[in-house]
Every structure is written in structure tokens, then in C-alpha cells.
Amino acid sequence: MIKALTFAVLASSLSVSLIPAAVNRELRISPNHRYLQFQDGKPFFYLADTAWELFHRLNREEASLYLTNRSQKGFTVIQAVILSELDGLTVPNANGDRPLIDGSIDKPNEPYFHHVDFIVNKAEELGLFIGMLPTWGKYWKSPTSIFPNPDSARRYGQFLGSRYRDKPIIWILGGDRAIDNPQERATVDALAEGLREGDQHHHLITFHPVGPGDSSEMLNDAPWLDFNMFQSSHAARDHDNGLYVERDLQLKPERPALDGENRYEEIPVGFYLAGMSGLQRFEDFDVRQAAYWSLLAGACGYTYGDNNVWQMYRSTLRDSKESSAPKGTIAGLFSNPWMGGKGGIIGANVEWSLALNRPGAYQMQYVRKLFESVPFQKLVPDQSIILNGPTTGGGKIRSARATDGSFAIIYSPFGEAFTLSKSVVHAAKLKEFWYDPRYGTSYEIDEPERWGIQTYTPPTAGRGHDWILVIEDAAADFPSPSSL
């Protein structure tokens, strides 16, 4: 028989509910309000994978496989939801447990949270942060909110904040929804305040909005919002998500910003605008383009996603559990609602364990290696250094430079030529190279002069032939990203 525990009882038993904490790893906002960093000032590169159904659909062995794969690929954050989207309250997890007793937010089910604990601890062991959503947005949206009042949201926040106080967590509120009225705002504010009270201000908090949307549109005045998160979403190819960053970085108070959900690899393009019939799917180039566009516009990180992985899709049935999901729910779209079964949603068609190794996921490590090969916290976006080249459309050139003139990075999505002044980097001698974001390889340009206006033509051109030019002060002796 499952024993229901109240928040008060659970809070008093935390010492036995979690594996002993490792050294606390806390993140802070950088002094220039553009990036994230550790307490000691070391910069943190936010490179997330989207795993919304991680806590709900994977058992311990599967979760360990997933987290190990993402750690090996260089991800630093895993975004996952406690009260998950796909009938997370009614369909049990891989162990047969639901998160709440009798569906009450004041009755967390301890076996369910033991499973969450295991995954959080495994992530910590692998050096990963969990971008933890306390709940998917539909559970706090009126009129179907499971929070009877803001105080209940505060209590839930206190429970979670206290439980994971010493764990590598980034709190992400929202869950693909917008705040539309004062009641919803009061609930979200109370949840954030409860988290703060529970974790004693150890962890950063942001908000994942409905797409296309931005936390800054709803919550710019929220004192608890540490950095902005936008969702550029899945509507179209060549949608410049750097425009969101440009807007956010002009706001007061100054906050870092990043894309928390953009075009997932393998998801049908524009599925929510045009239906599912005959749609193309986003590919690895689409996620690379979104990554470099947003980062060179000034984002503090990037979130990758795969359509099969976020929902932990499987084509075979697992017979060991029975689903009690009500008919007509989202879970009803699956032939086995408990674990996904055949069909999936939004055109899922590849086993999640196979989709882990899609090209776009593999290439995310090269994004991180490039930016960590230089002091990326010095980067500021600067389109003015491009004197000639595509300024709109899918081939739009984006560029950024270091505030001290020690390096510059220029991205050409379609491999089209562009012109710039070499004076953007202040050095007696320059080091220049092309960086291939598909394979993480570098090709140095021989003996470049340090002056003059130069037109650069990437090695290849066309859609999917994106290239990055890096210009550095040779005396800085930055490591090659290919060597990291």
C-alpha cells in the first residue's frame, strides 16, 4: 500500500530521501548580466537537451542510459518536468507510481519522488544540471488548475525547493503556457516565492513560455526572474531566433536570455499551423542554424530538442503495467498510454534510444567546444562589422566580437561570402580559421594580414553548408576548438 505523505512530513525526512549531496554547485548571473557563471566566477555554458518526459516515462536503467549519452555529447543541462505534459497526473511512471495522491497538490507521492531523486542524483554524478519544471503549464492554467489558491503553489514550491536545495538545479516555471490573468500570475509568483524560500536562494529561476513567446513579455517586472527564456517554436525554417535575444538584451533590468525551445530535430515543420500531412521535418542544419544565430545575437546558451526524445517515444509495447488514463486524453493517442506505444504524438517515428544519436544532437558538442575555446563571456553581438553580405533570410550573417578586441566569430548559414574589416580584432598578428559545425574541424587560413577590408568565401556553399569564421589575436593563444 502506498503511503501518502504531507509536505511537512516529507520536508522533515529529506536526509534519508536523497543520496548524500556532492559539493554544492551554484550558478549566478555574470557581472555584465549577459551570461551565467559559477560562484567562483567561472563561466557556465548552458547547453540543454529537452527531455520533458524523463521523470515520467523512463525507468532507472533507461534514465541512466539517456543521461550518460547526453553527458558524453557535452550537454550541461537537462530540461525535464515533474508533473509532466502527457497525462502526467493520471498515467503512472515506469514504476507504476503517480506523482500525487488522489490528485492533490498537497499530497506528493513519495515513491514517485524517490524516482525523481534517483535521476537528479544520477545527473549530478555525470556533471549535469537539471532544468527542472515543477509542473507543465496546463496544471496551473485556469480554469483547470490543480492549485486551489496561490498558497498551495507556495507550499509545493517550498517542498521542491527544500528537497533539492543542495542539488544542481535550475528552476524553470511556465511549461509551454502564457500568463493570461491576475489569478495565474499570482499562482506563478507564489510558486517562485515558495522555491526561493525552500532552497534559500541557491538556484536560478526562469520561465518557459508558450511558443512563439518570451518570458520578458509577461514577467519583466518579476523580482524572482533571473534570466529570460523564449520559445521560438517550430513553425518555419529560417526563423531568426536571434531577434528574440536582440530584444531581450535591450530591456531593463538587464538579464541573460536564451531559446528554451526551438525547432526540434525530426519534428514536422509548422505542424501546428498546417496539420501533419506531407510536412517536411527539421534536420540537423535547422538546429545548428538556430544555435549559432541565437548565440551570436548574445544568448547565454541554447536548448536542443528531438521530437522522439522529448516524449521518450517507443514503438513496442511494454506489458508490465496497465494504464488507467481516461479516454480522450492526450495519452489516448498512444496504443499503450503508459509508455507511449505505437504512434506517439506530432509524428514521432523513431525509438527514443536510437534518436539520441541523431546528427544534430551529436553536433551540439561542437557548439560548446567553439564557444568554450575562447572567453565567450566577453562576446557582444555586433552586426556592424559585416560590411557586405546577406542581412535577411536563411543566409543571414550573424557576428559577435570580444569587448577587448581579442577575437570575433562570424556565422554564414548558407556558406555565402561576406566582407568585413579586419580591424575588428586588435592585434599585431591575427589567427584566422574556418570552423565546420558539422564535424567540429578547423581549417586555418595561411598568414593573414591584420589590416584591410577582406571578403571571405567559405569552403562550400548551399543549404546545409554553414561555416563559421573565427578571427583571433594570435598572441592570445586560444586553444583550437577541434582540440577540446
Sequence and secondary structure as in RCSB ss.txt:
>XXXX:A:sequence
MIKALTFAVLASSLSVSLIPAAVNRELRISPNHRYLQFQDGKPFFYLADTAWELFHRLNREEASLYLTNRSQKGF
TVIQAVILSELDGLTVPNANGDRPLIDGSIDKPNEPYFHHVDFIVNKAEELGLFIGMLPTWGKYWKSPTSIFPNP
DSARRYGQFLGSRYRDKPIIWILGGDRAIDNPQERATVDALAEGLREGDQHHHLITFHPVGPGDSSEMLNDAPWL
DFNMFQSSHAARDHDNGLYVERDLQLKPERPALDGENRYEEIPVGFYLAGMSGLQRFEDFDVRQAAYWSLLAGAC
GYTYGDNNVWQMYRSTLRDSKESSAPKGTIAGLFSNPWMGGKGGIIGANVEWSLALNRPGAYQMQYVRKLFESVP
FQKLVPDQSIILNGPTTGGGKIRSARATDGSFAIIYSPFGEAFTLSKSVVHAAKLKEFWYDPRYGTSYEIDEPER
WGIQTYTPPTAGRGHDWILVIEDAAADFPSPSSL
>XXXX:A:secstr
   B  HHHHHHTHHHHS    S   EEE TTSSSEEETTS EE EEEEE TTHHHH  HHHHHHHHHHHHHTT 
 EEEEEEE TTTTTTS  TTS  SBGGG TT BBHHHHHHHHHHHHHHHHTT EEEEEEE GGGTSTTS S SSH
HHHHHHHHHHHHHTTTS EEEEEESS    SHHHHHHHHHHHHHHHHHHTT S EEEE SSSEEHHHHHTT TT 
 SEEEE  SS TT  THHHHHHHTTSSS   EEEEE   BTSBTTHHHH STT  B  HHHHHHHHHHHHHTT S
EEEE BHHHHTT  SS   SS     TTSGGGGSSBTTTB SS STT  S HHHHTT HHHHHHHHHHHHHHTTT
GGGEEE GGGEEES  SSTT  EEEEETTSSEEEEEETT   EEEEGGGS  SSEEEEEEETTTTEEEEESS  S
SSEEEE  SS STT  EEEEEEEGGG    GGG 
